[in-house]
Amino acid sequence: MAKILFVMTGADHWTLADGTLHPTGFWAEEAVAPYEAFKAAGHEIVVATPGGVVPPVDETSLAPESNGGQEGADRIASALAGMTELKQPIKLGDVELSDYAAVFYPGGHGPMEDLAVDADSGALLTRALDSGKPLGVVCHAPAALLAARNGDGASPFSGYRLTGFTNAEEKQAGLADKAAWLLQDRLVEIGADFQEGEPWAAHVVADRNLFTGQNPASSAPLAAEINKQLG
């Protein structure tokens, strides 16, 4: 049995270009599907957030239309209620990477607000990448990679093949025109080799020990890939 660190947003809003606070948090499926996959494989989960706050769920991710109907929404809500680790997060700044076999970042727009500029998260990502341990990041969570820097100021993720929520998906979701910046653009700017799949279809990219998923549909396949690495 391995111990897996879930690094999650503490932000319940995303500041848009005009200063409006868009309600958000983490996307339920992107926490639930990997959590269930890792637990089924016998692994232990520890949640860390900036300041140790309880991660807020994006209410939109609990709606029937986000879960294929009411039955799916009920299942996600029930699964979330059973994830007791979410209610007892540790502080991101207190994380000892050596305690964990893998690190996983669920998405949602929340990481665009806090993890994208969080120095503790950036340092942890840099250490995790260097460690060779599986590092999984899904959907909007690759925003956290923007806070990671080498000693020379360059991104440790420069040159890595990866994916994340695309400009096309953000446009289709109706928020691209309101956003202060778009995730795909920023990842390209730091030198990442961004791999864009079809909108909303499962798409996982693996490069060395970095495993990324494009969107909510990619969270379960991404977790399966990490489970394979953990053996």
N, C-alpha and C positions, 0 to 999 in steps of 0.2 A: 504494500500500500504506500502510495506517495502522497505528499502534501502539495496542493496546488494553491497558489495565491491568485485571488481574483482582485484586480485593481479596478475600483469603480468610482464613478463621478460622485461628487457631493453637491453638484449644482442642480437646482430645480428650475433654472431658466437659462435661456440663451439670448444674449444681447444682439439684436439685429442692427443693421446699418443705421437705422434712424433712431436708435436708442431704445426702441421698444423691447420689453422683456417677454420673450416667447416661452411659455411654460414647457418644461421638458424634464429630463432626468436620464435614467438608463432605460434602454428598450427591453421590455420584459423577456421576449423570446430569446434575446441574445445572452441573457443570464440563465434563464431556465433550461434551455436545450443543452448547453455545455455542462451546466451543473448536474443535470440528470445523467448525462453521458459519463462524466467523471465519477460520480457516485456509484453508478452501475458497475464501473470498472474497479470499484473498491477504494477509490482515492478520497482523501480528506480535503475539505475546502476551507480556506481562511480568506476573509474579505478585508481589504484595506481601502481607506478613502482619505482624502485630504482632511486632516484634523480629526479623523476618526468619527465623522458624522455618519448617521445612517443614510445609505444611498437612497435618493428619491426615485420612484418609478415614474416614467412618462405615462400619464393617464391614457394618452392616445393609444399606447401599446397594449392596453387592457381591453380596448373596444372590440366588439364583435367583428367589425370590418377589418381590423388588423390581425384577426386570428381565424379567418375562414368561417365565421359565424359564432353564434352564442355558445355552442358547445365547446369550441376551441377557446373562447374567451374565459369560460368557466374553468376549463382545465388549467390554463395559464395562471389564473388568479389563485386557484387552489394550490398549484405547485409553488408559487411565490410565497404564499402563506406558510408553507412548510419549510422554507429555506431559512432556518433559524440563524444561520451565519450572517445573514444580511442585517440582523438586528444587533449584532455584536461585533462591529468592525474594529480593526486596530488602526492606529494612525499610520499613514503612509510613510511618514518620516521615521517610524520605529521599525520598519521592515528589515529583517536580516535575510538577504537572498539565500544564504546557505541553508536556511530552514526549509527551502522549497525545491521540488523537483521540476516545476514548471510555473510559468506566469501567464495569466490570461486577462485580457482587457475586454469586457463587454462594451457595446456601443450605446447609441442614443445620442441626441444632440448635446447632452450634458458635458461630455468630454471636450466639446468645442469651446466651452466656457471656462472650465477650470483646469483640466489635465493638459490642455494645449500650452499652458504657461506655467505649469507646476514644476518647480525645480527638483523636488524630491522624486516625482514620477520620472522626470527626464534622466536623473542620475540612476534610478533603478533600471530603467530601460537600457541605458548604456551598459550597466553591469550585467544585466540579463543577456544581452546580445553577446557580450564578451565571454560569458560563462559557458556558452554552448548548450544551455538548458533550453527546452522548447519554450518559445515565446509566441503566444497566440493573441492576435488583435483583430477585432471585427467591426465592420461597418463604419461608424463615425469615430470609433476609438483610436484609429491611426492618427487622429488629431494630437494625441499624446506624444507621438514621435517628434512633433515639432519642438518640444521642450528639451529634447536630448541633444547634447553637444559634446564633442571630443575636446581635448585640451586646446586644440588649435582653432576651436570655434566652428568647425565643420560638423555636419550631421553624421553620426555613426551609421545612419541608414542610407547614406548616399551610395548609389550603385546597387542597392538591393532591389530585387524584383518583389513587388508587393501590390496589394489592391486595397480598396476601401470604397466607401460610398461615392459614387461617381457624380460628376456635374449633371449628366443626363438624368440620373435618379433624383437629384436635388431639384432639378427643373420640374420633373413630373410630380414630385411631392409638393410643389408650389412654393418653395422657400428660397430658391436660387436667387430670385430678383431682390429679395429682402435681406439676404445674408451680407455681412460685412466682408466675408471671404468664403471661398469654396475649398473643401478639403482636397479634392483632386489637384487643383492648381497649386496649393501649398506643398503637397507632397512632391510634385514635379520640381518645384522651386528648390527644395532641399537636396535634389539630385537623385531621388528615388526613380526606379524604372517602373512606372505605374502601369499595371496590367488591367485593362478595362474589359469586363465581361458584359454580357447582355443585361439590360436593366432588369432588376428584381429576380434574376435567375441565380441559383447557387454558383458561386465562383470562388475557389480557394487557390491561393498561390503560396508555394513553399520555396524558400531560398535559404539554404543552410539551416540555421535553427529558428528562422523567422517564418511564422505561419500566419497568413492574413486571409480574411474573408470579406467579401464585397458588401454584403447586405444581410438583413435578418435571415433570409433563406440559407445563408452560408454558415450560420452559427453551428448547426449540428454536424455538417460535414467537416468543419474546421476542428471541432472537438474530437471527432473520430480520428482525424489525422494526428492530433496530439496524443491521443490514447495509444495509437500505434507506436509512436516514438517512445512512449513510457513503457511499452511492452507489457 
